[in-house]
């Protein structure tokens, strides 16, 4: 219990003092995770909705694969992205290994199946209820996709939050491609892993508490924006 009490005091002290290292870690964590979540969301939501609307051959197989990849091992994704952006890889000439860009790529790949699978589930139900009416009204398939996304915007908030939760809590993949470099690629999760290995459990717990608080803050903000859009 003393460790928890010390962690709370340390977390409060870090926030109040706006410790430069702490602020840099938090800022990079939010920057990388929000960017990766936004990329996965923008790419995955049209795909998920299209899978609900278009009677494509092999659609069921794609849906099964997307759902199977919900449990995609982060270290495998990290390894694949590492091979892709390393000097010997096809993107090696861009020099993005051990940079936030590589970390965004890894997190976006992890979040993409979540966005596709959850969007498909939401839009499939809407298409079953309103698909015939849209077709009778003369809506084309592309327009139907946009209509379903607009109708399911509340569900899409949950989709985005699921993608963000997957991204912000990731550690295995981003250590492989980011390297946990202080002031460059160190995030909340990698810092927690580092401080735990060093035996500084109080600081690790403090960072964990702040990470949970930030995740809750993003969730509250997202739901508040969704409520405003509904009004």
N, C-alpha and C positions, 0 to 999 in steps of 0.2 A: 504493500500500500504506500510505503514511503516513496518508491520509485514513481508511482502514479502522481502523488502529490508534487514531487519534484518536477515531473514532466509538465504538469499544469502550470506551475510557477515559471518554468523555463519557457514554455510556449507563450505565456502572457508577456514575459520579458522580451522575447524576440519580436513580438508584434509591436509592443509599445516603443521599443528602442529603434525599430526599423533597421535591424542589423543588416549591413550591406550584403554579406554573403547570403543571409536568409532571404532577403528581398530578391536577390538575383536567382536563387534556386526556385522560389515560388513563381517569379515572373517567367522563367524559362519553362517550368512545368506547365503553366497555363497556356503559354504561347504554343508550345509543341502539341499539347493535347487538344486544345481548341482548334488549331489548324488541321490536325489529322482528322478530328471528328467532323469538321466542316467538309473536308475533301471527301471522306467516306460517305457523308450524308448527301452531298450534291451528286456524287456518282451513283450511289446505291439506291436512292429513293426512286429515280426514274426506272431503274432496272427492276426493282421489286414490283412497282406498279405495272410495268409492261408485262411481267410474268403473270400477273393476274388478269390482264386484259387480252393479250394476244394469244391465240391458240397455236403457238409455235410447236413444231416437232421437237421432241426431246425436252419440253418444258418441265415435265415432272422430274426428269433426271437433274436438271439445273436446280430446281427447288430442293431436291434431296441433298445435293452437293452443298448448296448454300447453308442448309440447316446442319449438315455434318461438320462444316467448317466453323460452326459456333464454338467448338472446342479445340480450335486450331492451336497447337502448342506454340507459345510465344518464342521459345528458343529456336524452333524450326524456322519461323518467319524471320527472326533475327539473322540466322545463318544464311538464308536465301538472299536477304537484302545485303548482307555482308559480301557474299559472293558477287552480287550484282554491281556493287559500288566500289569494291576493292580495286586496286591498281590493275589486277589481271582481269577484272570483269568488264562487261560491255559499257558500263558507265564510269569506269575508273578514271577516265581522262578529265572528268569534271571535279575530281578531288572532294567529294562530299562525304567520304567515310570519316567517322568521328566528328561529325557536325550535326547541328540540330536538323538539317534537311534530311539526313539519313534516318534520324529518329522519327521524324514526321512520316516518312515513307513506311517504316516498320509499323507504326501505330495505325496508320491508315489502312494497311493491308489487314491488320487484325480486326479493325472495326468494320470493314466493308461487308463481310458475310453477315454480321449482326444487322446492319442496316437493310440489306437485301431481304433477309429472311423475315424480319419483323414488319417491314413495309409490305411485303407480299401478303402476309397474314392479314394485315389491316385492310389492304385494298381488295383482297379476295372476298372478304365478307361484304364490303361495300358494293363490289361488282355483282355479287349474287343478289343483292337487294335492289340495286338501281341500274344494273347493266342493261336490262331490256328497255327501260324507260329512256336511257341515253341513246340507245340504238334507234328507237322509234322516233326520237326527236332529231335524228339525223347527225348525231355527233360522230365524228371520225374516231378511229382508235387513238391517235395522238391526243386529240382533244379530250377523249374519255380518260386518258391517263392523267392529264392535268386536272380534270374535274375531280377525279377520285383523290388526288393528292390534296386538293383544296378542301374537300369534304372531310378528309381524315387528318386535318392539321393538328388536332389535339393528340391523336395517336402518334403523329410524327414527332411531337415533343418528347414522348417517351422513347421513341426510336433514337433521337439525337442524344438523350441522356444516357441511354444504354451504350451508345458508341463512345460517349465521353467517359463513362465509367470504366469501360474497357481500356481506354487510352490512358487516363490519368493514373490508373493503378498498375500500369505495366512496368516491369523492371527487367525481365530476362532479355527481351529483344533489344531494348534500347541500350543496355550495357554492352551487348555485342557490337552494335553499330555506332554507339556514341562514345563508349569508353569511360564514362563517368569522370570527365576532365573538369577540374574545379574552375568555375567561372566561364566555362564554354559549353559543356554538355551535362553538367550535374543537375539532376532533377530531384524532386521530393523523394521518389521511391528509391532511386539509386543512392541518395544521401542516407536514407534510412538503412539500407543494406550495408553501406559503408560504416556508419556509426555503430550498428549492431555488431559487425565483425570486429570493430575496435574495442567493444565493451562499454561504449558510452550509451547505455540503455536509456538514460534520462533524455538525452538529446534526440535519440531515435524515436522515443515515445512522443516527445514534444512535436517533432516533425510529423509524426503520424496523426496526432490530434489536429494539427493545422491542416493537414491534407484532407481529413474527414470534414472539417469545417468548410474548407473551400469547395469541396464536392457538394455539400448541402447548400451552400450559397448559390452555386451555379444552378442547382436543381430548382431552388425557390425562384430564382430570377426567370428561368425558362418557363415555369408554370405560371408565373405572374404575367409574363408577356403573352402566353397562350390565352389566359383569361381576358386580357385587354383586347386581343384580336377577336375573341368571340363576341365581346360587347360591341 
